[in-house]
Amino acid sequence: MARFYPALEARHRDFIAAQKIFFTASGTATSRLNLSPKGMDSLRVLSPGRVAYLDLTGSGNETAAHLRHDGRLTLMWTSFDADPLILRLYGRGRAVRRQDADWAELRAHFPALPGERQLIVLDIDSVQTSCGYAVPMYAYRGERDTLARWAEKKGPVGLLDYWREKNQVSIDGLPTHLLEDQP
């Protein structure tokens, strides 16, 4: 049975901390919906009403584009072990770029990860739990190092070139503003 909460409780925070993967979902009224898996040590609970994740370089930059145009964001965790549970956070998100005033303060919450592109901050409107009884069980075998090796090989200049080429516009043509100065 699904239950809603106005903010994260201690047990929700504990559940998030125990998971190795989470998913992001975003979109606009006219765009494709984007659903992305995230891993590594990239997420922090900042308060009962706010979480953030360090967004690493990827083939697209859909979430940032969607947040700029719509703002809605959902994060989801699901248990793949013996205790089934699905946890969703609904709210309004924003991308925080290196050139933004609050970058340094928010960035301090995270370890250094190769390929870091921006931060995504979610202000939570509601928290939902549901059973997860039909989610299969899987065993965690470790993190992939493919993205880290790729980003390290590219280096800072290569990543900047990649962002210019691949991360300025969403697949639906929405600008991401990743490299633009603060308006």
N, C-alpha and C positions, 0 to 999 in steps of 0.2 A: 504494500500500500504506500503510495507516494505521500510524503509529508513536506510541508514548506516551513521555512524559518526566515526571520528577517535578517539574520546575520550568521556568520560562522560561529559555532560553538566549539568548545575544546575537543570534543570527540570528532568533529568534522576536520579540525586542524590535524589531529593525530592520524586520521585516515589519509588525508592528503600527503602527509609526511611519509607514510608507509608505501605509497604508490610509486612506481618507476616510470609511468607514462600517464599523460593527460592529453585531452583533445580540445581543440578550439573550433568554434563554429561562428561564422560571421557571414554577412551578406547585406545587400541593399534591396530595395523594392524591385529593381530592374536587373540586378546582376545575378550571376550564378551564386549559389551558396557554396561556401568554402568550409571544408572540414579537414583539419590537420592534426596529426599526432605530434606530440612534443615529448622530449625526454631530456636526459642529462640532468645536471643539478641546476636547472634553469628557472625554477618557480619559488617565490617567497610569499607567505601570508604576511602582509604588512599590518593588518588590524582585522578585527571581526568583520569589517565592511569593505576591505580592500585587499586585493592580491595583485602581484605583478610577475611577469616572466621576462627573462632575457631572451629576446627574439634573435635567433641565429640566422645567418645568411642561408637562403634557400632559392630554389629555382623561380619562385614568384614572391610577391609581397602583398598577397590578397588581403590579409587581415588589416594592415595599415590603411590600404585604400578604402576598405569597407568602413572602418572606424571613422575615417575622415568624412565620409559621405552619409553615414547612417548612425554609427555609434553603438549599435547593439552588439553584444558579444556574449557567448555562452562558453564556459569551460566545463569539462566533464572528466571525472575519474571513475573507473570501475575496478572492482576487485577481481583478480583472476585466481585467488586462492580459496581456501575452504570457507571463509566468511563472506558471503555474497553481499554486495552493496554497490549502488550507483549514486554518485554525488554530482549534482550540477549546480553551477553558479551562474545566475542570470544578472546582467547589468549593462552598464555603459562603459565602454572602453575607449582608450586613447593611446596613440603611439607617442612615445617620448624619444626624441632623437638626440644625438650628441650635442647639437647646437641649441637645444632647449634649456631654459633656466634651471629646471629641476632634474636634469640628467645626472649630475654629480651626486646629489643627495640620494636618488633612487638607485643609481648604479652601485653605490657602496654596499648594498645588500647582497651582492652576488659575487661568486668567484670569477676569476678570469676564464673565459671560454673562447676558444678560437672561432672566429667568424661572427662575433657578436655584431648585430646590425642596429638594433634599437630595443627599447623596452616597451612592453605592452602592459598597461595598467587597467585593471577592471575595478570599477566602483560597483559593489554588489547591491542589486535591488532585492534579490531573494535567493535563498538556498533551498535546493530540493534534494531529498533522498528518496530512492526507490529500491526495490528488493534486489534486482540483479540475479534472480534465481536461474534464469536461462543463459547467463553468461558462462561460457566454458572456463575450465581451469587451465592455466598455463604456468609453466615454471620460468622464472626469470633467469637468464643465462649471462647477462652482462650488457654493458653499454657497447654500442658500435663506435669505433674511432674514425670511421670514414670521413665524416664531416670535418672533424678536427684536423685530420691529415690534409684534406683538400684545402681548408682555409689556411693552414700553416704554409702549405706549398705556394698558394697564391700570394701571401704576404699582404701588408696593408695597401700597397698601390694596386695590386691585382684585385683585391676585394673591392676597392673603390671603382675600378674599371668595370667589374662585374655588376656592381650596384647600378652604375650608369647605364649599362646595357640591358640588364634583366629585371631590375627592381624599381623602376621609375613609374611604371604603369601596370595596372592589374590586367588579367586576361580579358576583362571586359572593357578595357580602355580608361579606367578610372585612375587619376594621378595619385601617387602615394606620398609625394612631398618629402621623400626620404632625405634628399640632399639639398633641399631648399632652405634658405635662411628663415628664421622666425618671422611670421607675418607682422 
